[in-house]
Amino acid sequence: MAKIILFNKPYGVLSQFTDTEGRPTLADYIHRKGFYAAGRLDFDSEGLLLLTDDGSLQHQISHPKQKLPKTYWVQVEGELDEEATGRLRRGVDLKDGRTAPARARLIAPPATLWPRVPPVRERKTVPTSWLELTIREGRNRQVRRMTAAVGFPTLRLIRASIGNWALGELGSGEQRIEQVFVAPAPRPTGRRQPRAPGRRR
């Protein structure tokens, strides 16, 4: 059995254990030895980050080929409309190519939402909206670039789930540990081919 830590990463914390610039890191929150992050979450993003003590599980979670769905709660500037969410569902053109179709829907502010430190700078004359967005890609700052491409800059970005793992009731900076069964790697099938006859040396 492998162990996995579900961590609600606060805003302004690096998804690594060391930093030469003295910024907050995982070491300020994760004190169990032998755990490593499975994937990453940007410095200015919040929410679910997974850490595990098992190398094969880390690979299964973080490798792009696995295409685990990742769901985000996104606060954007402006009144998000169905036209914009429809474009997100179909895919939008970014500098590094068109995104795959995504699941996107308008939501109310999440009931379990915690205050961000520092708070989001909102303009009194400009409304904001909340979006739930699920993607299976892992491009650099993809969600922020997607909402900007449809005309709604991201103000706050929270990852709510990765695959079957979700934040649940975790507050900012909180964590919980779970045990996970990791299936052994399949053994190669078939018999070995006999060696071609040759002269002994």
C-alpha positions as CSV (number, residue, x, y, z in Angstrom):
1,M,0.0,0.0,0.0
2,A,1.2,3.5,-0.9
3,K,0.4,6.6,1.1
4,I,-0.8,9.8,-0.5
5,I,-1.2,13.3,1.1
6,L,-3.9,15.6,-0.1
7,F,-2.8,19.1,0.6
8,N,-4.7,22.3,0.1
9,K,-1.8,24.5,-1.1
10,P,-2.2,28.2,-0.1
11,Y,-1.6,31.1,-2.4
12,G,2.0,32.1,-2.5
13,V,3.5,28.7,-1.7
14,L,5.9,26.9,-4.0
15,S,5.1,23.3,-5.0
16,Q,8.6,22.2,-3.9
17,F,10.5,21.7,-0.6
18,T,13.4,24.2,-1.1
19,D,13.8,27.7,-2.4
20,T,17.0,29.8,-2.7
21,E,14.9,33.0,-2.5
22,G,13.4,32.3,0.9
23,R,9.8,32.0,-0.3
24,P,7.3,29.7,1.4
25,T,7.6,26.0,0.3
26,L,6.0,22.7,1.0
27,A,8.5,22.2,3.8
28,D,6.6,24.8,5.9
29,Y,3.5,22.5,5.8
30,I,4.6,18.9,5.0
31,H,6.7,17.4,7.8
32,R,6.5,13.7,6.8
33,K,9.7,12.3,5.3
34,G,9.9,10.5,2.0
35,F,6.9,12.3,0.3
36,Y,7.2,14.0,-3.1
37,A,4.8,16.1,-5.1
38,A,3.0,14.3,-7.9
39,G,2.7,17.3,-10.3
40,R,2.8,20.9,-9.4
41,L,0.6,23.9,-8.8
42,D,1.6,27.5,-9.7
43,F,2.9,29.8,-7.0
44,D,-0.2,32.1,-7.4
45,S,-2.7,29.2,-7.6
46,E,-4.4,27.5,-4.7
47,G,-5.9,24.1,-3.9
48,L,-5.3,20.4,-4.3
49,L,-1.7,19.2,-4.5
50,L,-1.0,15.5,-4.2
51,L,2.2,14.1,-2.6
52,T,3.1,10.4,-2.3
53,D,5.8,8.1,-1.0
54,D,5.5,5.7,-4.0
55,G,7.5,6.4,-7.2
56,S,5.2,4.5,-9.5
57,L,2.1,6.2,-8.1
58,Q,3.8,9.6,-8.5
59,H,4.4,8.7,-12.1
60,Q,0.8,7.6,-12.7
61,I,-0.6,10.8,-11.3
62,S,1.8,13.3,-12.9
63,H,2.7,11.9,-16.3
64,P,0.9,13.8,-19.1
65,K,0.0,10.5,-20.8
66,Q,-2.3,9.5,-18.0
67,K,-4.5,12.6,-18.7
68,L,-6.2,12.6,-15.3
69,P,-9.0,15.1,-15.2
70,K,-8.3,18.2,-13.1
71,T,-11.1,20.4,-12.0
72,Y,-10.6,24.0,-11.1
73,W,-12.8,26.7,-9.5
74,V,-12.0,30.0,-11.3
75,Q,-13.0,33.5,-10.4
76,V,-12.8,35.7,-13.5
77,E,-13.2,39.4,-14.1
78,G,-16.5,40.2,-15.8
79,E,-19.9,38.6,-16.3
80,L,-19.1,35.3,-17.8
81,D,-21.7,34.2,-20.4
82,E,-22.7,31.1,-22.3
83,E,-20.8,32.1,-25.4
84,A,-17.5,32.2,-23.5
85,T,-18.1,28.9,-21.7
86,G,-19.1,27.3,-25.0
87,R,-15.8,28.3,-26.5
88,L,-14.0,26.8,-23.5
89,R,-15.9,23.5,-24.0
90,R,-15.0,23.4,-27.7
91,G,-11.3,24.4,-27.2
92,V,-9.6,27.7,-27.7
93,D,-6.5,28.7,-29.7
94,L,-3.4,29.5,-27.7
95,K,0.1,30.3,-28.8
96,D,1.1,26.7,-28.3
97,G,-1.9,25.3,-30.2
98,R,-5.6,24.7,-29.7
99,T,-6.7,23.2,-26.4
100,A,-8.7,20.0,-26.1
101,P,-12.4,20.2,-25.4
102,A,-13.1,20.9,-21.7
103,R,-16.0,20.8,-19.3
104,A,-17.0,24.3,-18.3
105,R,-20.0,25.7,-16.4
106,L,-21.0,28.7,-14.5
107,I,-21.2,28.2,-10.7
108,A,-21.9,30.2,-7.5
109,P,-18.9,30.9,-5.3
110,P,-18.0,27.5,-3.7
111,A,-19.7,27.0,-0.3
112,T,-16.4,25.8,1.2
113,L,-14.4,28.8,0.0
114,W,-11.8,30.2,2.4
115,P,-10.4,33.8,2.4
116,R,-7.4,34.3,0.2
117,V,-4.3,35.9,1.8
118,P,-3.8,38.4,0.4
119,P,-7.3,39.0,-0.9
120,V,-8.1,39.3,-4.6
121,R,-8.1,42.9,-5.9
122,E,-11.5,43.5,-7.2
123,R,-12.7,46.6,-8.9
124,K,-16.0,47.9,-7.5
125,T,-17.3,48.9,-11.0
126,V,-16.5,45.5,-12.6
127,P,-18.4,42.3,-11.6
128,T,-16.8,38.9,-11.2
129,S,-18.0,35.4,-12.1
130,W,-17.1,31.9,-11.0
131,L,-16.5,29.0,-13.4
132,E,-15.9,25.3,-12.9
133,L,-13.5,24.1,-15.5
134,T,-12.2,20.5,-16.0
135,I,-9.3,19.8,-18.3
136,R,-7.1,16.8,-19.1
137,E,-4.0,18.7,-20.4
138,G,-1.2,20.1,-18.4
139,R,0.2,23.1,-20.3
140,N,1.9,25.9,-18.5
141,R,-0.6,28.3,-16.9
142,Q,-3.3,26.8,-19.2
143,V,-6.4,27.8,-17.3
144,R,-5.4,31.4,-17.0
145,R,-4.5,31.5,-20.7
146,M,-7.8,29.9,-21.6
147,T,-10.0,32.4,-19.7
148,A,-8.0,35.3,-21.1
149,A,-8.4,34.0,-24.6
150,V,-12.2,34.2,-24.3
151,G,-12.0,37.7,-22.7
152,F,-12.3,37.0,-19.0
153,P,-9.0,37.3,-17.1
154,T,-8.5,35.0,-14.1
155,L,-8.5,36.6,-10.7
156,R,-8.3,33.5,-8.5
157,L,-7.6,29.9,-9.4
158,I,-8.3,26.9,-7.1
159,R,-7.7,23.3,-8.1
160,A,-10.6,21.3,-6.6
161,S,-9.8,17.8,-7.7
162,I,-7.4,15.5,-9.5
163,G,-8.9,12.3,-10.8
164,N,-10.8,10.7,-7.9
165,W,-9.1,12.9,-5.3
166,A,-10.9,16.0,-4.1
167,L,-10.3,18.8,-1.6
168,G,-13.5,18.0,0.3
169,E,-13.5,20.0,3.6
170,L,-9.8,20.8,3.6
171,G,-9.1,24.4,4.6
172,S,-6.2,26.4,3.2
173,G,-2.9,24.8,4.4
174,E,-4.6,21.7,5.7
175,Q,-3.8,18.1,4.7
176,R,-5.0,14.6,5.1
177,I,-3.4,11.3,4.3
178,E,-4.9,8.3,2.6
179,Q,-3.7,4.8,1.7
180,V,-3.8,3.7,-1.9
181,F,-3.4,0.2,-3.4
182,V,-0.8,0.4,-6.3
183,A,-1.1,-2.5,-8.7
184,P,2.2,-4.2,-9.5
185,A,3.6,-3.6,-13.0
186,P,2.5,-6.3,-15.4
187,R,5.1,-8.9,-16.2
188,P,6.1,-9.4,-19.8
189,T,4.2,-12.3,-21.4
190,G,5.4,-14.9,-23.8
191,R,8.2,-17.3,-23.8
192,R,11.8,-16.3,-24.5
193,Q,12.9,-17.0,-28.1
194,P,15.5,-19.7,-28.2
195,R,19.0,-18.6,-29.0
196,A,20.3,-19.2,-32.5
197,P,22.8,-22.0,-32.5
198,G,26.4,-20.7,-32.5
199,R,29.9,-21.7,-31.8
200,R,30.9,-21.9,-28.2
201,R,33.9,-19.7,-27.2
